[in-house]
Amino acid sequence: MKKTQLNWGFLGAAKIGRSLAPAIADSRYARAYGVASRSRAKAETYASENGFERSFGSYQALLKDPKVDVIYNPLPNHLHCEWTIRALDAGKHVLCEKPMALNAGECRRMIAAAKRNQRLLMEAFMYRLHPQTLRIQELVHKGVIGEIRVIRAGFGFSLNESAKNVRLVRRMGGGCLMDVGCYPVNAIRTFFQEEPEQVVAQAERGRISGVDMTFGGLLIFPRGRLGVFSSSFQTTLDWGVEIVGTLGRISVPSPWKPDGRLASFVLERNGKKETVHIKNGGGIYHCEVDHFSRCILEDRPAALPPEEGLKNMLVIEALQNSARHGRAVGVKA
């Protein structure tokens, strides 16, 4: 009998997983099966609090369980590549938290493992699967606001640099660009529907951590079109996307976590503003879990193939190089 529901397993007891677990519980296509931690007691507590059936005292034990169909990898950035490949080699499909890896080389290894094992691998940019984002993409593609010339995007929040946090550890892939800057970079690429040719970037590094605490940059696209973004651990909550075309603009106040019941953005053209509502679009994590599960069950490609994660990482690497050397840097193909 063909499967209609998939068993999901979590690598680690990460805080972000507490957002994904309810979406799995509510899904027709997924079941919260198991969670693994290096501490069995921690795994048991996390499983009990988040509705998982089983707990495992090691990541490898979870991967060895034949009942596990899908692995969610929210481990620190420096562990994405290793444990995603291990999961794929164990025959599991993998939803990997963003950024997909530390660098493009790791991304390529992960993609090769997915192909070798004929399993789906997707980077967890949940906002991309929400109806709000899909509607904006549709309007842009139809030319409703003309040719897109400039896109501005940002994601920032306040983080105490003295706190114990993996986001602040350089060897673990810390820094605001990797943590939240990857969102505006992804959105700019998505709405331009093209890759930038060059980037120029500036980073402000923390005195304690050494990681980038504020990072901004310019993405230069063919035909002189520009993407401007900022990311930070040093601001009040700051997020938004503005897409400016030759005939109008689209302003998105909550691009990364649109409301599941009533999301909205502003469409401006011919001097008139219109608020576009997305009713009952669903929670972002619900959209993500359902999409990835259905792609596996229905044997179809995911909307965000792993090559998309590689392309985002190539831009991030160029931005890092630009900030390091203080000059414009080309983006590798």
C-alpha positions in Angstrom: 0.0 0.0 0.0 1.3 3.4 -0.9 2.2 5.6 2.0 0.0 8.6 2.9 2.0 9.9 5.8 5.7 10.2 6.6 7.6 9.8 9.8 9.7 12.8 10.6 12.8 12.8 12.8 14.6 15.8 14.3 18.4 16.0 14.6 18.8 17.8 17.9 16.5 19.6 20.2 16.8 23.0 18.6 14.5 25.9 19.6 13.4 26.4 16.0 12.1 22.9 15.9 9.4 23.9 18.4 7.9 26.0 15.6 8.0 23.1 13.1 6.7 20.4 15.4 3.1 21.8 15.7 3.0 22.0 11.9 3.9 18.3 11.7 1.2 17.4 14.3 -1.4 19.3 12.2 -0.4 17.8 8.9 -2.2 15.0 7.1 1.1 14.1 5.4 3.5 14.0 8.4 3.9 12.5 11.8 6.2 13.6 14.6 8.0 10.3 15.1 11.4 10.8 16.7 13.9 13.3 18.1 17.6 12.7 18.8 20.0 14.5 21.0 23.4 13.8 22.4 21.7 13.8 25.8 19.1 11.1 26.0 17.4 13.0 28.9 17.2 16.1 26.8 15.7 14.1 23.9 13.1 12.6 26.1 12.0 15.9 27.5 11.9 17.5 24.0 9.9 14.6 22.6 7.4 14.7 25.5 6.9 18.5 25.2 6.6 18.5 21.4 4.5 15.4 20.7 7.2 13.0 19.4 6.6 9.2 19.8 10.3 8.3 20.3 13.5 9.8 21.6 17.1 8.8 20.7 20.3 9.3 22.6 22.4 9.9 19.5 21.9 11.3 16.0 23.1 8.1 14.4 20.5 6.0 16.3 17.8 8.1 14.8 19.3 7.7 11.3 19.5 3.9 11.7 15.7 3.6 12.5 14.1 2.2 9.3 10.8 3.8 10.3 12.2 7.3 9.8 11.3 8.8 6.4 12.3 12.4 6.7 15.0 14.1 8.7 14.8 17.8 9.8 18.3 19.2 10.3 18.3 22.4 12.5 21.8 21.8 13.9 24.3 24.6 14.0 25.5 25.7 10.6 28.8 23.9 10.7 27.0 20.6 11.2 24.6 21.0 8.3 26.8 19.3 5.7 28.0 16.4 7.7 24.7 15.3 9.2 22.7 16.0 6.1 25.0 13.7 4.1 24.8 11.1 6.8 21.0 11.2 6.7 20.9 11.0 2.9 23.3 8.1 2.9 20.9 6.4 5.4 18.1 6.7 2.9 16.3 9.6 4.4 14.9 12.7 2.8 16.2 15.9 4.4 14.8 19.4 5.1 17.9 21.3 6.1 17.8 24.7 7.9 19.2 27.7 6.2 21.9 28.5 5.3 22.3 25.1 3.7 26.0 24.9 4.6 29.1 26.9 5.5 30.2 27.3 1.9 29.5 26.4 -1.7 31.8 23.4 -1.6 29.7 21.8 1.2 26.5 22.6 -0.7 27.9 20.7 -3.8 28.7 17.7 -1.6 25.2 17.7 -0.2 23.6 17.9 -3.6 25.8 15.0 -4.8 24.7 12.9 -1.9 21.0 13.7 -2.6 21.4 12.6 -6.2 23.4 9.5 -5.3 20.8 8.3 -2.9 17.8 9.5 -5.0 16.4 11.5 -2.0 14.9 15.0 -1.8 17.0 17.7 -0.1 15.5 21.2 0.5 16.7 24.3 2.3 14.2 25.5 4.8 13.3 28.9 3.5 9.7 28.5 4.7 8.6 32.0 3.6 9.1 31.0 0.0 6.2 28.5 0.2 3.6 30.8 1.7 0.8 32.1 -0.6 1.9 35.7 0.1 5.3 35.1 -1.5 3.8 33.1 -4.3 1.3 35.9 -5.0 4.0 38.6 -5.1 6.1 36.4 -7.5 3.0 36.1 -9.7 2.5 39.9 -9.8 6.2 40.5 -10.6 6.2 37.9 -13.3 3.1 39.4 -14.9 4.8 42.8 -15.1 2.1 44.5 -12.9 4.6 47.0 -11.6 6.7 47.0 -14.8 10.3 46.1 -15.0 11.9 45.6 -11.6 14.7 48.1 -11.1 15.4 48.1 -7.4 14.7 45.7 -4.5 15.3 46.6 -0.9 15.2 44.0 1.8 16.2 43.8 5.5 16.2 41.5 8.5 17.5 42.5 11.9 17.0 42.1 15.6 18.8 42.7 18.8 21.2 40.1 20.2 23.3 40.5 23.3 26.9 39.8 22.1 27.9 38.6 25.6 25.3 35.9 25.5 26.1 32.2 24.9 24.7 31.7 21.4 25.8 29.7 18.4 25.0 32.7 16.2 28.0 34.4 17.8 30.5 31.6 17.3 32.6 32.1 14.2 33.7 28.5 13.8 30.1 27.4 13.8 29.2 29.7 11.0 27.9 32.5 13.1 27.2 36.1 12.1 24.2 38.0 11.0 24.7 37.5 7.3 24.5 33.7 7.6 21.7 33.8 10.2 19.3 36.4 8.9 21.1 38.1 6.0 20.5 35.0 3.9 16.8 35.9 3.9 17.0 39.2 2.1 19.7 37.8 -0.3 17.3 35.0 -1.1 14.3 37.3 -1.6 16.2 39.7 -3.8 17.3 36.8 -6.1 13.8 35.3 -6.0 12.0 38.4 -7.1 14.5 39.4 -9.7 14.3 35.9 -11.0 18.0 36.1 -11.9 21.5 35.9 -10.3 23.6 39.0 -9.5 26.8 39.6 -11.4 28.7 41.5 -8.7 28.3 42.4 -5.1 29.7 45.2 -2.8 29.5 44.7 1.0 30.3 46.1 4.4 30.5 44.3 7.7 30.6 45.6 11.3 32.2 42.9 13.5 31.7 42.5 17.2 34.5 43.2 19.6 33.7 40.2 21.7 32.6 37.6 19.2 34.4 38.7 16.0 31.4 37.7 13.9 29.6 40.2 11.8 27.0 42.0 13.9 25.7 44.2 11.1 26.2 43.3 7.5 24.8 45.2 4.5 25.4 45.1 0.8 24.6 45.8 -2.8 23.7 43.1 -5.3 24.3 44.3 -8.9 22.2 42.5 -11.5 22.3 42.6 -15.4 21.0 45.8 -17.0 22.0 47.9 -14.0 19.3 46.6 -11.6 20.1 46.8 -7.9 19.3 44.8 -4.8 20.1 46.6 -1.5 20.0 44.6 1.8 20.8 44.9 5.4 21.1 42.4 8.2 21.9 42.9 11.9 22.1 41.7 15.5 22.2 45.3 16.6 18.8 46.7 15.8 15.2 46.6 17.0 13.1 44.1 15.0 13.6 45.2 11.4 12.3 43.4 8.4 10.6 44.2 5.2 10.9 44.0 1.4 10.2 46.7 -1.2 10.1 45.9 -4.9 10.3 49.0 -7.1 9.5 48.8 -10.8 9.0 51.2 -13.7 5.3 51.3 -13.2 4.8 50.9 -9.4 6.0 49.2 -6.3 5.2 46.4 -3.8 5.8 46.9 -0.1 5.9 43.9 2.2 5.9 44.7 5.9 6.2 41.1 7.0 7.9 39.1 4.3 9.6 36.4 6.4 6.7 35.4 8.7 3.4 36.4 7.1 0.3 35.9 9.2 -1.3 32.6 8.6 -4.9 33.9 8.7 -4.6 37.4 7.2 -1.3 38.3 5.5 -1.0 41.5 3.4 1.2 43.7 1.3 0.7 47.0 -0.5 0.6 47.3 -4.2 1.1 50.8 -5.6 0.6 51.7 -9.3 -0.7 54.7 -11.2 -0.4 56.8 -8.0 -2.9 54.5 -6.1 -2.2 52.2 -3.2 -4.1 48.9 -2.7 -3.7 46.5 0.2 -3.6 43.0 -1.1 -4.9 40.4 1.5 -4.0 36.8 1.6 -6.6 35.1 3.7 -6.1 31.8 5.4 -2.7 31.2 3.7 -1.6 29.0 6.5 1.3 29.1 8.9 4.7 29.3 7.2 5.9 26.0 8.8 2.6 24.3 7.9 3.2 25.3 4.3 6.7 24.0 4.4 5.9 20.6 6.1 3.0 19.9 3.8 4.9 20.9 0.6 8.0 18.8 1.4 6.0 15.8 2.6 3.7 15.8 -0.5 6.6 16.1 -2.9 8.0 12.9 -1.4 4.7 11.1 -1.3 3.8 12.2 -4.8 7.3 11.6 -6.2 7.7 15.2 -7.6 10.5 17.8 -7.3 10.5 20.3 -4.4 9.8 23.9 -5.2 13.2 24.8 -3.8 15.7 22.3 -5.2 19.1 22.1 -3.4 20.7 23.9 -6.3 18.8 26.9 -5.1 20.6 26.7 -1.8 23.9 26.6 -3.7 23.1 29.7 -5.7 22.3 31.6 -2.5 25.5 30.5 -0.9 27.5 31.6 -3.9 26.2 35.1 -3.4 26.8 35.0 0.4 30.4 33.9 -0.3 30.9 36.8 -2.7 29.5 39.2 -0.1 31.9 37.8 2.5 34.8 38.3 0.2 33.7 41.8 -0.7 33.5 42.8 3.0 36.8 41.2 3.7 38.7 42.9 0.9 36.8 46.2 0.6 36.0 46.0 -3.1 33.4 44.7 -5.6 33.5 41.0 -6.1 32.0 38.9 -9.0 29.5 36.1 -8.2 30.6 32.7 -9.4 28.3 30.8 -11.7 
